[in-house]
């Protein structure tokens, strides 16, 4: 998963020469479902722009339940991203397509385990697909207008199937069977969210 970040940085470096001839440049700090961060945007006309950025968030979770246990732990979101932005009418409305590098991970520990002899359960999960394709629509200050403005994005990204690892610690004998069953349960729950929503808002400073 760590290879996704260098790939995104390489993509960004490839865009820098084009930025020199861009009609406008903007900085967009933002917050939303993917965490906190910022993007930079190069506008080439009143209709077309390219943006690249990074969002991140650390969050503690509790009371994540399965049939056999209750989990608490940490979620870490790390998402470099690149988008092509198209304003079809040359105004506030735009459509964006791009990719989000998935450096996110989940680490959970069980309590209240219902299986006899199981003292604790540790779960780690991340996404096997290094890049998630994404589509958003949004509204922001028009590309041809400089100064301070606004930015809103709504859409979704396809995360793919997760990689899940479960380790059960036993006080009696072996609990491999329980670990395998719990891994299937948790993986099944996460796979329900192959499409994750994107909702971001922020300000835009265009020069």
C-alpha positions in Angstrom: 0.0 0.0 0.0 2.9 2.4 0.6 3.8 2.4 -3.1 0.6 4.4 -3.9 2.0 7.6 -2.4 5.2 7.7 -4.6 3.0 6.9 -7.6 0.8 9.9 -6.8 3.8 12.1 -6.2 5.2 11.0 -9.6 1.9 11.9 -11.3 2.0 15.3 -9.6 5.5 15.9 -10.8 4.5 15.2 -14.4 1.8 17.8 -14.1 4.1 20.6 -12.9 5.6 21.5 -16.3 2.0 22.0 -17.6 1.2 24.2 -14.6 3.7 26.8 -15.8 1.5 27.6 -18.8 -1.8 27.4 -16.9 -4.2 30.3 -17.1 -4.7 30.2 -13.3 -3.4 28.6 -10.1 -5.4 27.9 -7.0 -5.0 26.5 -3.5 -8.0 24.6 -2.0 -7.9 23.7 1.7 -10.8 21.4 2.4 -12.5 19.0 4.8 -14.9 16.1 4.4 -15.4 12.3 4.5 -11.8 11.7 3.3 -10.4 13.9 6.1 -8.6 17.1 6.2 -6.2 18.4 3.5 -5.7 20.5 0.5 -5.4 20.4 -3.3 -3.7 22.6 -5.8 -5.4 23.4 -9.0 -4.2 24.5 -12.4 -6.8 26.0 -14.7 -6.1 26.0 -18.4 -9.2 27.8 -19.5 -12.6 28.7 -18.1 -13.7 25.1 -18.8 -10.8 22.8 -17.9 -8.5 22.3 -14.9 -6.3 19.7 -13.2 -6.1 19.3 -9.5 -3.8 17.2 -7.2 -3.8 17.0 -3.4 -3.8 15.0 -0.2 -6.3 14.3 2.6 -5.8 12.4 5.8 -7.6 11.6 9.0 -7.1 9.5 12.2 -10.2 8.3 14.0 -10.9 6.1 16.9 -13.9 3.8 16.7 -15.8 1.7 19.3 -18.6 -0.7 19.5 -18.1 -2.2 16.0 -20.1 -5.4 16.4 -20.2 -8.8 14.8 -22.2 -11.8 16.0 -19.2 -13.0 18.0 -17.5 -9.9 19.4 -17.4 -6.1 19.9 -14.4 -4.2 18.4 -12.6 -0.9 19.1 -9.6 0.5 17.4 -8.3 3.0 14.9 -8.9 4.0 11.4 -6.2 5.9 9.4 -7.1 7.6 6.2 -4.2 8.6 3.8 -5.4 9.6 0.4 -3.3 11.3 -2.3 -5.5 12.2 -5.3 -5.5 13.5 -8.8 -8.5 14.9 -10.8 -9.4 16.3 -14.1 -12.0 19.0 -13.7 -14.4 20.1 -16.4 -16.8 23.1 -16.2 -19.1 22.4 -19.2 -20.8 25.8 -19.0 -17.7 27.8 -17.9 -19.4 28.7 -14.6 -19.7 27.3 -11.1 -20.8 23.7 -12.0 -18.1 21.1 -12.8 -17.6 17.4 -13.3 -14.4 15.7 -12.1 -12.9 12.3 -12.8 -9.7 11.0 -11.3 -8.1 8.5 -8.9 -7.4 8.3 -5.2 -4.4 6.4 -3.8 -5.6 4.1 -1.0 -3.1 4.2 1.9 -5.9 3.8 4.5 -5.8 1.0 7.1 -8.0 -0.3 10.0 -6.7 -1.9 13.2 -9.3 -3.3 15.7 -9.2 -5.3 18.9 -12.1 -7.4 20.2 -13.7 -7.4 23.6 -16.7 -9.3 24.9 -15.8 -12.3 22.7 -18.6 -14.9 22.8 -16.4 -17.9 21.8 -15.3 -20.0 24.8 -11.5 -20.0 25.2 -10.9 -17.0 23.0 -9.2 -14.2 25.1 -8.8 -11.5 22.4 -9.0 -10.9 18.7 -6.9 -8.6 16.6 -8.0 -7.4 13.1 -6.1 -5.5 10.5 -7.5 -4.5 7.1 -6.5 -2.4 4.2 -7.3 -2.2 0.5 -5.6 -4.4 -2.1 -6.3 -2.0 -5.0 -3.7 0.8 -4.7 -5.8 3.2 -6.8 -9.5 3.9 -6.5 -11.2 5.5 -9.5 -13.5 8.4 -8.5 -16.1 10.6 -10.0 -17.5 13.8 -8.4 -19.7 16.7 -9.3 -19.3 20.0 -7.7 -19.7 23.7 -7.5 -16.9 26.3 -7.0 -15.9 29.8 -7.9 -15.5 29.8 -11.8 -12.1 29.1 -13.2 -11.8 32.5 -14.8 -12.4 34.4 -11.5 -9.4 35.2 -9.2 -9.5 35.8 -5.4 -11.2 34.0 -2.6 -14.1 31.7 -3.3 -15.7 28.4 -2.3 -15.5 24.7 -3.3 -17.9 21.8 -2.9 -17.5 18.2 -4.2 -20.0 15.3 -4.0 -19.4 11.8 -5.5 -18.0 8.4 -4.9 -14.9 6.2 -5.3 -14.6 2.5 -6.0 -12.4 1.0 -3.3 -12.4 -2.7 -4.4 -12.3 -5.6 -2.1 -10.4 -5.3 1.2 -7.5 -7.4 2.5 -8.4 -8.6 6.0 -6.3 -10.4 8.6 -7.7 -11.8 11.9 -5.6 -13.3 14.8 -7.4 -14.9 17.7 -5.6 -15.5 21.0 -6.8 -18.6 22.9 -6.5 -19.7 26.5 -7.4 -23.3 25.6 -6.3 -25.3 22.5 -6.5 -23.9 19.0 -8.9 -21.2 17.8 -8.0 -21.2 14.1 -11.5 -22.1 13.2 -12.9 -19.2 15.0 -10.4 -16.8 13.5 -11.2 -18.0 10.0 -14.9 -17.6 10.6 -14.5 -14.2 12.1 -12.3 -13.1 9.2 -15.0 -14.1 6.7 -17.6 -12.2 8.7 -15.6 -9.0 8.9 -14.5 -9.1 5.3 -18.2 -9.6 4.3 -19.1 -6.5 6.3 -16.4 -4.3 4.8 -17.1 -5.5 1.3 -20.6 -3.9 1.6 -18.7 -0.6 1.2 -16.9 -1.1 -2.1 -18.2 2.3 -3.1 -17.4 5.0 -0.6 -19.0 8.5 -0.7 -17.0 11.6 -1.3 -18.2 14.8 0.3 -15.7 17.7 0.6 -16.0 21.4 1.1 -13.6 24.2 1.5 -12.4 27.6 0.3 -10.5 28.3 -2.9 -7.8 31.0 -3.4 -7.2 31.4 -7.1 -4.4 33.5 -8.5 
